[in-house]
Amino acid sequence: MAAPERKPFLLRIPPDLWKELEKWAADDLRSVNGQIEYLLRQAVAKRKREKPEEEG
């Protein structure tokens, strides 16, 4: 079974933030890319819980 397609994009972040993300990802046994995806999914889920989708 093929893996789901992913949309590649460039993300520019300051080196100090990158270092923090590397540490956090390592603590959670993830790659930095995986950690960023995880954090974005959490943020989207939180936003959906806090703000019901508008109809229309």
MDAnalysis code that builds the backbone (N, CA, C; Angstrom):
import MDAnalysis as mda
import numpy as np

u = mda.Universe.empty(168, n_residues=56, atom_resindex=np.repeat(np.arange(56), 3), trajectory=True)
u.add_TopologyAttr("name", ["N", "CA", "C"] * 56)
u.add_TopologyAttr("resid", np.arange(1, 57))
u.add_TopologyAttr("resname", ["MET", "ALA", "ALA", "PRO", "GLU", "ARG", "LYS", "PRO", "PHE", "LEU", "LEU", "ARG", "ILE", "PRO", "PRO", "ASP", "LEU", "TRP", "LYS", "GLU", "LEU", "GLU", "LYS", "TRP", "ALA", "ALA", "ASP", "ASP", "LEU", "ARG", "SER", "VAL", "ASN", "GLY", "GLN", "ILE", "GLU", "TYR", "LEU", "LEU", "ARG", "GLN", "ALA", "VAL", "ALA", "LYS", "ARG", "LYS", "ARG", "GLU", "LYS", "PRO", "GLU", "GLU", "GLU", "GLY"])
u.atoms.positions = np.array([
    [0.844, -1.177, 0.000],
    [0.000, 0.000, 0.000],
    [0.889, 1.241, 0.000],
    [0.608, 2.181, -0.856],
    [1.411, 3.394, -0.961],
    [1.138, 4.327, 0.217],
    [2.177, 5.024, 0.613],
    [2.035, 5.993, 1.699],
    [1.223, 7.188, 1.208],
    [0.481, 7.821, 2.097],
    [-0.286, 8.993, 1.671],
    [0.661, 10.089, 1.167],
    [0.215, 10.795, 0.146],
    [1.041, 11.848, -0.425],
    [1.153, 13.012, 0.543],
    [2.314, 13.611, 0.577],
    [2.556, 14.751, 1.466],
    [2.944, 15.954, 0.631],
    [2.605, 17.110, 1.120],
    [2.914, 18.358, 0.446],
    [4.221, 18.917, 1.008],
    [5.289, 18.927, 0.226],
    [6.549, 19.505, 0.719],
    [6.488, 21.034, 0.685],
    [7.141, 21.667, 1.659],
    [7.231, 23.124, 1.652],
    [8.462, 23.542, 2.440],
    [8.944, 24.724, 2.147],
    [10.123, 25.264, 2.799],
    [9.704, 26.038, 4.038],
    [10.386, 25.803, 5.137],
    [10.112, 26.517, 6.381],
    [11.417, 27.128, 6.865],
    [11.417, 28.422, 7.001],
    [12.607, 29.115, 7.504],
    [12.372, 29.474, 8.963],
    [13.266, 28.982, 9.822],
    [13.153, 29.283, 11.244],
    [14.534, 29.651, 11.783],
    [14.577, 30.437, 12.826],
    [15.863, 30.832, 13.408],
    [16.613, 29.617, 13.976],
    [17.946, 29.659, 13.945],
    [18.750, 28.535, 14.452],
    [18.460, 28.159, 15.900],
    [18.175, 29.149, 16.739],
    [17.908, 28.836, 18.144],
    [16.609, 28.047, 18.297],
    [15.605, 28.381, 17.498],
    [14.355, 27.626, 17.531],
    [14.572, 26.212, 16.996],
    [15.370, 26.079, 15.949],
    [15.683, 24.759, 15.381],
    [16.322, 23.869, 16.450],
    [17.268, 24.425, 17.216],
    [17.935, 23.643, 18.262],
    [16.935, 23.162, 19.308],
    [16.008, 24.036, 19.688],
    [14.978, 23.652, 20.656],
    [14.083, 22.553, 20.098],
    [13.705, 22.687, 18.829],
    [12.874, 21.653, 18.199],
    [13.616, 20.328, 18.108],
    [14.906, 20.373, 17.815],
    [15.710, 19.134, 17.765],
    [15.717, 18.436, 19.122],
    [15.914, 19.208, 20.179],
    [15.925, 18.630, 21.533],
    [14.563, 18.028, 21.876],
    [13.507, 18.782, 21.592],
    [12.148, 18.334, 21.900],
    [11.813, 17.078, 21.110],
    [12.148, 17.077, 19.834],
    [11.882, 15.919, 18.983],
    [12.630, 14.695, 19.501],
    [13.878, 14.864, 19.874],
    [14.662, 13.747, 20.394],
    [14.041, 13.202, 21.678],
    [13.574, 14.083, 22.543],
    [12.920, 13.648, 23.787],
    [11.680, 12.814, 23.498],
    [10.973, 13.153, 22.415],
    [9.745, 12.450, 22.040],
    [9.978, 11.345, 21.007],
    [11.256, 11.056, 20.720],
    [11.642, 10.011, 19.749],
    [11.026, 10.263, 18.372],
    [11.087, 11.521, 17.929],
    [10.592, 11.903, 16.616],
    [11.685, 12.650, 15.869],
    [11.519, 12.729, 14.555],
    [12.354, 13.629, 13.760],
    [11.828, 15.043, 13.980],
    [12.616, 16.034, 13.583],
    [12.144, 17.411, 13.695],
    [10.911, 17.592, 12.813],
    [10.944, 17.024, 11.614],
    [9.787, 17.111, 10.728],
    [8.553, 16.484, 11.388],
    [8.727, 15.314, 11.974],
    [7.628, 14.642, 12.659],
    [7.118, 15.443, 13.841],
    [8.036, 16.092, 14.558],
    [7.645, 16.901, 15.712],
    [6.830, 18.112, 15.267],
    [7.266, 18.772, 14.193],
    [6.537, 19.929, 13.687],
    [5.149, 19.507, 13.224],
    [5.061, 18.381, 12.522],
    [3.753, 17.893, 12.070],
    [2.855, 17.581, 13.271],
    [3.405, 16.936, 14.279],
    [2.647, 16.612, 15.485],
    [2.112, 17.890, 16.146],
    [2.961, 18.895, 16.285],
    [2.549, 20.144, 16.923],
    [1.485, 20.866, 16.106],
    [1.633, 20.849, 14.792],
    [0.624, 21.479, 13.941],
    [-0.714, 20.751, 14.040],
    [-0.682, 19.416, 14.072],
    [-1.931, 18.661, 14.205],
    [-2.614, 18.962, 15.544],
    [-1.817, 19.066, 16.613],
    [-2.381, 19.415, 17.917],
    [-3.032, 20.793, 17.879],
    [-2.360, 21.763, 17.264],
    [-2.880, 23.123, 17.188],
    [-4.176, 23.169, 16.383],
    [-4.229, 22.429, 15.286],
    [-5.444, 22.401, 14.464],
    [-6.590, 21.763, 15.245],
    [-6.319, 20.666, 15.932],
    [-7.357, 19.999, 16.718],
    [-7.873, 20.922, 17.828],
    [-6.961, 21.629, 18.489],
    [-7.356, 22.556, 19.552],
    [-8.229, 23.674, 18.987],
    [-7.841, 24.196, 17.846],
    [-8.616, 25.273, 17.219],
    [-10.019, 24.791, 16.862],
    [-10.124, 23.553, 16.373],
    [-11.436, 23.005, 16.019],
    [-12.314, 22.847, 17.254],
    [-11.717, 22.463, 18.376],
    [-12.491, 22.307, 19.614],
    [-12.964, 23.658, 20.141],
    [-12.108, 24.666, 20.032],
    [-12.422, 25.978, 20.593],
    [-13.346, 26.801, 19.707],
    [-13.263, 26.600, 18.395],
    [-14.033, 27.419, 17.452],
    [-14.796, 26.496, 16.518],
    [-16.088, 26.305, 16.783],
    [-16.869, 25.442, 15.894],
    [-16.826, 25.973, 14.458],
    [-16.824, 25.035, 13.503],
    [-16.785, 25.432, 12.100],
    [-18.017, 26.254, 11.750],
    [-17.784, 27.312, 10.980],
    [-18.892, 28.153, 10.545],
    [-19.588, 27.484, 9.374],
    [-20.897, 27.560, 9.356],
    [-21.659, 26.976, 8.264],
    [-21.596, 27.878, 7.052],
    [-21.634, 27.258, 5.867],
    [-21.701, 28.073, 4.672],
    [-20.594, 27.798, 3.809],
])
